[in-house]
Amino acid sequence: MRCILYLFVLGVSPTLADREPIRLVDVASGFGIREKNTFGGEKRKDFIIETTGNGVAGFTLDPSIGAYTISHDRITMPTKGSIYSVNEAQADSFPEPYRRFLAHLRSGGMGRDYSSRYIGSLVADFHRTLLKGGVFLYPPTARYPSGKLRLMYEANPIAFLAEQAGGIATNGTGRIMEITPTDLHQRTPLVVGSPEEMSLLAEMLKSK
């Protein structure tokens, strides 16, 4: 699977040299994914998922005409899911509320069984979360206490898509889209997913 984040929330202040705050304009966000089934012999599938601020749409490449045609005119993230996505090899260094949240999911505390799926590609993991629901987590760690993902060109575009599809995206304390950038390469934690899982995590983070 090959993925690329190809559009993002645009900033109208290109540098911090003038010490002006970066002002963000919600313009567009999207990503492209190429899937290839090497076992079933199916033809390659190319997708584009995008938003311009009026919902999320999906396009699939039609090789017969050499163009992308709309295949999903209104993508909505499910209100809940049964998959969580996180790098569990780093779990010992997650803040305690995140560890408690993951343990709650694994123990069936949400009233259903969860599966763990982690590809290690932000776009691919989010694509699955967008379509199937659940939650994707990239919490702060001992090595990256401020988070590892870049706010302006990783977290922001994902958050824009998630919210347009009815999902929630936070840094653990507030909306990603409400963070005022102070640096072009500013890092942030990112948690994005369905309202049910995200609401539970928010409660656990408040009660830490």
Contacts in CASP RR format, 6 or more apart in sequence:
PFRMAT RR
TARGET T0000
AUTHOR 0000-0000-0000
METHOD contacts of the structure
MODEL  1
MRCILYLFVLGVSPTLADREPIRLVDVASGFGIREKNTFGGEKRKDFIIE
TTGNGVAGFTLDPSIGAYTISHDRITMPTKGSIYSVNEAQADSFPEPYRR
FLAHLRSGGMGRDYSSRYIGSLVADFHRTLLKGGVFLYPPTARYPSGKLR
LMYEANPIAFLAEQAGGIATNGTGRIMEITPTDLHQRTPLVVGSPEEMSL
LAEMLKSK
1 33 0 8 1.000
1 34 0 8 1.000
1 35 0 8 1.000
1 36 0 8 1.000
1 119 0 8 1.000
1 121 0 8 1.000
1 124 0 8 1.000
2 33 0 8 1.000
2 34 0 8 1.000
3 31 0 8 1.000
3 32 0 8 1.000
3 33 0 8 1.000
3 34 0 8 1.000
3 121 0 8 1.000
3 122 0 8 1.000
3 123 0 8 1.000
3 124 0 8 1.000
3 127 0 8 1.000
4 31 0 8 1.000
4 32 0 8 1.000
4 123 0 8 1.000
5 30 0 8 1.000
5 31 0 8 1.000
5 32 0 8 1.000
5 122 0 8 1.000
5 123 0 8 1.000
5 153 0 8 1.000
5 154 0 8 1.000
5 157 0 8 1.000
5 158 0 8 1.000
6 30 0 8 1.000
6 31 0 8 1.000
6 32 0 8 1.000
6 48 0 8 1.000
7 27 0 8 1.000
7 28 0 8 1.000
7 29 0 8 1.000
7 30 0 8 1.000
7 31 0 8 1.000
7 50 0 8 1.000
7 157 0 8 1.000
8 28 0 8 1.000
8 29 0 8 1.000
8 30 0 8 1.000
8 152 0 8 1.000
8 153 0 8 1.000
8 156 0 8 1.000
8 157 0 8 1.000
9 24 0 8 1.000
9 25 0 8 1.000
9 26 0 8 1.000
9 27 0 8 1.000
9 29 0 8 1.000
9 152 0 8 1.000
9 156 0 8 1.000
9 157 0 8 1.000
9 160 0 8 1.000
9 177 0 8 1.000
10 24 0 8 1.000
10 25 0 8 1.000
10 27 0 8 1.000
10 28 0 8 1.000
11 22 0 8 1.000
11 23 0 8 1.000
11 24 0 8 1.000
11 25 0 8 1.000
11 152 0 8 1.000
12 23 0 8 1.000
12 24 0 8 1.000
12 25 0 8 1.000
13 20 0 8 1.000
13 21 0 8 1.000
13 22 0 8 1.000
13 23 0 8 1.000
15 184 0 8 1.000
16 22 0 8 1.000
16 182 0 8 1.000
16 183 0 8 1.000
16 184 0 8 1.000
21 180 0 8 1.000
21 181 0 8 1.000
21 182 0 8 1.000
22 152 0 8 1.000
22 180 0 8 1.000
22 181 0 8 1.000
22 182 0 8 1.000
22 184 0 8 1.000
24 152 0 8 1.000
24 156 0 8 1.000
24 177 0 8 1.000
24 181 0 8 1.000
26 53 0 8 1.000
26 160 0 8 1.000
26 177 0 8 1.000
27 52 0 8 1.000
28 50 0 8 1.000
28 51 0 8 1.000
28 52 0 8 1.000
28 53 0 8 1.000
29 50 0 8 1.000
29 51 0 8 1.000
29 156 0 8 1.000
29 157 0 8 1.000
29 158 0 8 1.000
29 160 0 8 1.000
29 161 0 8 1.000
30 48 0 8 1.000
30 49 0 8 1.000
30 50 0 8 1.000
30 51 0 8 1.000
30 157 0 8 1.000
30 161 0 8 1.000
31 48 0 8 1.000
31 49 0 8 1.000
31 50 0 8 1.000
31 123 0 8 1.000
31 126 0 8 1.000
31 127 0 8 1.000
31 157 0 8 1.000
31 161 0 8 1.000
32 46 0 8 1.000
32 47 0 8 1.000
32 48 0 8 1.000
32 49 0 8 1.000
32 123 0 8 1.000
33 46 0 8 1.000
33 47 0 8 1.000
33 49 0 8 1.000
33 123 0 8 1.000
33 124 0 8 1.000
33 127 0 8 1.000
34 44 0 8 1.000
34 45 0 8 1.000
34 46 0 8 1.000
34 47 0 8 1.000
35 44 0 8 1.000
35 45 0 8 1.000
35 46 0 8 1.000
35 47 0 8 1.000
36 44 0 8 1.000
36 45 0 8 1.000
43 63 0 8 1.000
45 60 0 8 1.000
45 61 0 8 1.000
46 60 0 8 1.000
46 61 0 8 1.000
46 68 0 8 1.000
47 58 0 8 1.000
47 59 0 8 1.000
47 60 0 8 1.000
47 61 0 8 1.000
47 71 0 8 1.000
48 58 0 8 1.000
48 59 0 8 1.000
48 68 0 8 1.000
49 56 0 8 1.000
49 57 0 8 1.000
49 58 0 8 1.000
49 59 0 8 1.000
49 75 0 8 1.000
49 127 0 8 1.000
49 130 0 8 1.000
49 161 0 8 1.000
50 56 0 8 1.000
50 57 0 8 1.000
50 58 0 8 1.000
50 59 0 8 1.000
51 57 0 8 1.000
51 160 0 8 1.000
51 161 0 8 1.000
51 164 0 8 1.000
51 165 0 8 1.000
53 160 0 8 1.000
53 164 0 8 1.000
54 164 0 8 1.000
55 74 0 8 1.000
55 75 0 8 1.000
55 164 0 8 1.000
55 165 0 8 1.000
56 74 0 8 1.000
56 75 0 8 1.000
56 76 0 8 1.000
56 130 0 8 1.000
56 161 0 8 1.000
56 164 0 8 1.000
56 165 0 8 1.000
57 70 0 8 1.000
57 72 0 8 1.000
57 73 0 8 1.000
57 74 0 8 1.000
57 75 0 8 1.000
58 70 0 8 1.000
58 71 0 8 1.000
58 72 0 8 1.000
58 73 0 8 1.000
58 75 0 8 1.000
59 68 0 8 1.000
59 69 0 8 1.000
59 70 0 8 1.000
59 71 0 8 1.000
60 68 0 8 1.000
60 69 0 8 1.000
60 71 0 8 1.000
61 67 0 8 1.000
61 68 0 8 1.000
62 68 0 8 1.000
62 69 0 8 1.000
75 130 0 8 1.000
75 131 0 8 1.000
75 165 0 8 1.000
76 165 0 8 1.000
76 166 0 8 1.000
77 129 0 8 1.000
77 130 0 8 1.000
77 131 0 8 1.000
77 133 0 8 1.000
77 162 0 8 1.000
77 165 0 8 1.000
77 166 0 8 1.000
77 167 0 8 1.000
77 193 0 8 1.000
77 194 0 8 1.000
78 132 0 8 1.000
78 133 0 8 1.000
78 134 0 8 1.000
78 194 0 8 1.000
79 194 0 8 1.000
79 195 0 8 1.000
79 196 0 8 1.000
80 110 0 8 1.000
80 133 0 8 1.000
80 134 0 8 1.000
80 194 0 8 1.000
80 195 0 8 1.000
80 196 0 8 1.000
80 197 0 8 1.000
81 112 0 8 1.000
81 132 0 8 1.000
81 133 0 8 1.000
81 134 0 8 1.000
81 194 0 8 1.000
81 196 0 8 1.000
81 197 0 8 1.000
82 112 0 8 1.000
82 113 0 8 1.000
82 114 0 8 1.000
82 115 0 8 1.000
82 132 0 8 1.000
82 134 0 8 1.000
83 114 0 8 1.000
83 115 0 8 1.000
83 116 0 8 1.000
83 117 0 8 1.000
83 128 0 8 1.000
83 129 0 8 1.000
83 132 0 8 1.000
83 133 0 8 1.000
83 134 0 8 1.000
84 102 0 8 1.000
84 105 0 8 1.000
84 114 0 8 1.000
84 115 0 8 1.000
84 116 0 8 1.000
84 117 0 8 1.000
84 134 0 8 1.000
84 135 0 8 1.000
84 136 0 8 1.000
84 137 0 8 1.000
84 197 0 8 1.000
85 116 0 8 1.000
85 117 0 8 1.000
85 118 0 8 1.000
85 119 0 8 1.000
85 125 0 8 1.000
85 128 0 8 1.000
85 129 0 8 1.000
85 134 0 8 1.000
85 135 0 8 1.000
85 136 0 8 1.000
85 137 0 8 1.000
86 102 0 8 1.000
86 116 0 8 1.000
86 118 0 8 1.000
86 136 0 8 1.000
86 137 0 8 1.000
86 138 0 8 1.000
86 139 0 8 1.000
87 118 0 8 1.000
87 120 0 8 1.000
87 138 0 8 1.000
88 102 0 8 1.000
88 116 0 8 1.000
88 118 0 8 1.000
90 141 0 8 1.000
91 98 0 8 1.000
91 99 0 8 1.000
91 102 0 8 1.000
93 141 0 8 1.000
93 142 0 8 1.000
93 143 0 8 1.000
94 102 0 8 1.000
94 139 0 8 1.000
94 140 0 8 1.000
94 141 0 8 1.000
95 139 0 8 1.000
95 140 0 8 1.000
95 208 0 8 1.000
96 208 0 8 1.000
97 201 0 8 1.000
97 204 0 8 1.000
97 205 0 8 1.000
97 207 0 8 1.000
97 208 0 8 1.000
98 137 0 8 1.000
98 139 0 8 1.000
98 201 0 8 1.000
100 204 0 8 1.000
101 200 0 8 1.000
101 201 0 8 1.000
101 204 0 8 1.000
102 137 0 8 1.000
104 110 0 8 1.000
104 200 0 8 1.000
104 204 0 8 1.000
105 114 0 8 1.000
105 197 0 8 1.000
106 114 0 8 1.000
108 114 0 8 1.000
110 196 0 8 1.000
110 197 0 8 1.000
110 200 0 8 1.000
117 125 0 8 1.000
117 128 0 8 1.000
118 125 0 8 1.000
119 125 0 8 1.000
119 128 0 8 1.000
122 138 0 8 1.000
122 149 0 8 1.000
122 154 0 8 1.000
122 158 0 8 1.000
125 136 0 8 1.000
126 136 0 8 1.000
126 158 0 8 1.000
126 161 0 8 1.000
126 162 0 8 1.000
126 192 0 8 1.000
129 135 0 8 1.000
129 136 0 8 1.000
129 192 0 8 1.000
129 193 0 8 1.000
129 194 0 8 1.000
130 161 0 8 1.000
130 162 0 8 1.000
130 165 0 8 1.000
133 193 0 8 1.000
133 194 0 8 1.000
134 193 0 8 1.000
134 194 0 8 1.000
134 197 0 8 1.000
135 191 0 8 1.000
135 192 0 8 1.000
135 193 0 8 1.000
135 194 0 8 1.000
135 197 0 8 1.000
135 198 0 8 1.000
135 201 0 8 1.000
136 190 0 8 1.000
136 191 0 8 1.000
136 192 0 8 1.000
136 193 0 8 1.000
137 190 0 8 1.000
137 191 0 8 1.000
138 147 0 8 1.000
138 148 0 8 1.000
138 149 0 8 1.000
138 189 0 8 1.000
138 190 0 8 1.000
138 191 0 8 1.000
139 147 0 8 1.000
139 189 0 8 1.000
139 191 0 8 1.000
140 146 0 8 1.000
140 147 0 8 1.000
140 189 0 8 1.000
141 147 0 8 1.000
141 148 0 8 1.000
144 187 0 8 1.000
146 187 0 8 1.000
146 188 0 8 1.000
146 189 0 8 1.000
147 187 0 8 1.000
147 188 0 8 1.000
147 189 0 8 1.000
147 190 0 8 1.000
148 187 0 8 1.000
149 155 0 8 1.000
149 187 0 8 1.000
149 188 0 8 1.000
149 189 0 8 1.000
149 190 0 8 1.000
150 185 0 8 1.000
150 186 0 8 1.000
150 187 0 8 1.000
150 188 0 8 1.000
151 176 0 8 1.000
151 179 0 8 1.000
151 181 0 8 1.000
151 186 0 8 1.000
151 187 0 8 1.000
151 188 0 8 1.000
152 181 0 8 1.000
152 184 0 8 1.000
152 185 0 8 1.000
152 186 0 8 1.000
154 190 0 8 1.000
155 169 0 8 1.000
155 171 0 8 1.000
155 176 0 8 1.000
155 188 0 8 1.000
155 190 0 8 1.000
156 176 0 8 1.000
156 177 0 8 1.000
158 169 0 8 1.000
158 176 0 8 1.000
158 190 0 8 1.000
158 192 0 8 1.000
159 169 0 8 1.000
159 175 0 8 1.000
159 176 0 8 1.000
159 177 0 8 1.000
159 190 0 8 1.000
159 192 0 8 1.000
160 177 0 8 1.000
162 168 0 8 1.000
162 169 0 8 1.000
162 192 0 8 1.000
162 193 0 8 1.000
163 169 0 8 1.000
163 175 0 8 1.000
163 177 0 8 1.000
166 195 0 8 1.000
167 192 0 8 1.000
167 193 0 8 1.000
167 194 0 8 1.000
167 195 0 8 1.000
167 198 0 8 1.000
168 192 0 8 1.000
168 193 0 8 1.000
168 194 0 8 1.000
168 195 0 8 1.000
168 198 0 8 1.000
168 199 0 8 1.000
169 175 0 8 1.000
169 176 0 8 1.000
169 177 0 8 1.000
169 190 0 8 1.000
169 191 0 8 1.000
169 192 0 8 1.000
169 193 0 8 1.000
170 176 0 8 1.000
170 190 0 8 1.000
170 191 0 8 1.000
170 192 0 8 1.000
170 198 0 8 1.000
170 202 0 8 1.000
171 179 0 8 1.000
171 188 0 8 1.000
171 189 0 8 1.000
171 190 0 8 1.000
171 191 0 8 1.000
172 189 0 8 1.000
172 191 0 8 1.000
172 201 0 8 1.000
172 202 0 8 1.000
172 205 0 8 1.000
173 205 0 8 1.000
176 188 0 8 1.000
176 190 0 8 1.000
176 192 0 8 1.000
179 188 0 8 1.000
191 198 0 8 1.000
191 201 0 8 1.000
192 198 0 8 1.000
END
